[in-house]
């Protein structure tokens, strides 16, 4: 999003220990705020009340939250990414008058998209009424948090955004633990957790409304803009939907296979696989935070310099030099971040037995934890590489890569279940490995061909000049394409 990194860039330039730590913390919230909130809250609540409420009650409490986050993340992804793109377009044009209308329209679209699936799910799984209400309410709340967080990318108040998550986490911890101590069971704990989520939503919404104070003159205009955006950027919407489903599909495979277990709430999970994979997923968060910092500092500046050189009518040598620097610096930094993540992964792999013992897990989960940690290294590469493609508007390629990752994770996870317990986690690891190699190759190719993509491949005027020209002679089509970039070329 244009303008996302003002505060992060300001902190990053100070080059002091506290400013760099603040920048890293803000970047972590932007990259994985709800993720961090959920993991740390659930971990602290579990450690605090496990002996009081028992493992069965904790499992019923946790599974509602996991389902809510999975449902909301996947189903709001198209709305969130399109709304983000539309806000970015407005910021680029320096027109923020319709941001509030877009926020409300995105809220409404997310509610419409997220509400039906949990209702259908509770009917199919025969979830008890009180748990069904909690699941629906939490799914809708988390869905709105995803939307609000995406809009907060345009807000300079990163401290306020971070404090909103910290305040919500504190409320969830206090109320969740209090409900457990009061004997209210998993239902009471879930309602306490939901209260913290609501506080986060209110805090994030307030940040957006304060940053964009222009009143909503016509709510219908925001809805119309969002609908038009879904049509105009449909490849982006499909890519977000498929990509978020790909992140969860290996868990769904294990839930629906013989490894799945039905809880008293009616919901299904695979505790042997789930807990190990969720812990392994923590490995990716430092790398994502570092990647966001790089995007908003060095990459953004070199990105602007490249296109600034073109807009200022630089020579082909100057443009090529700017492209080469953008490519080398960006890919070199990606390699450095990946190396750092490999180091974190190595620590987790070596410490896996101690971690399993500390968290009172089963030693059978050590191999799953290790495969998950290895997979997270390559999943980071995949996320980083495909994200960079969007900076250069390669929406179709983005969608193709997400479909490939979904297919790989689905197929290989099914094979790993069929292979038995020794192979649990290998499907996710291999899917991330293969998908990341393709994604990195496509990102590298994009940087190499950036001049062509800028002037020809992604140039709207080229598409307009050559529309409907498929049956015309190649020479005429080439002259039209050249004329679109260099007026007067047709005459010569």
Buried (B, 14 or more C-beta within 10 A) or exposed (E): BBBBBEBBBBBBEEEEEEBBEBBBBBBBBBBBBBBBBBBBBBBBBBEBBBEEBEEEBBBBBBBBBBBBBBBBBBBBBBBBBBBBBBBBBBBEEEEBEBBBBBBBBBBBBBBEBBBEBBEEBBEEBEBEEEBBBBBBBBBBBBBBBBBBBBBBBBBBBBBBBBBBBBBBBEBBBEBBBBBBEEEBBBBBBBBBBBBBBBBBBBBBBBBBBEBBEEEBEEEEBBBEBBEEBBEEBBBBBBBBBBBBBBBBBBBBBBBEBEBBBEBEBBBBBBBBBBBBBBBBBBBBBBBBBBBBBBBBBBBBBBBEEBEEBBEEEBEEEBBBBBBBEBBEBBBEBBEEBBEEBBEBBEEBBEEBEEBBEEBEBEEEBBBBBBBBBBBBBBBBBBBBBBBBBBEBBBBEBBBBBBBBBBBBBBBBBBBBBEEEBEBBBBBBBBBBBBBBBBBBEBBBEBBEBBBEBBBBBBBEEBEEBBEEEEEEEEEEBEBBBBBBBEEEBEEE
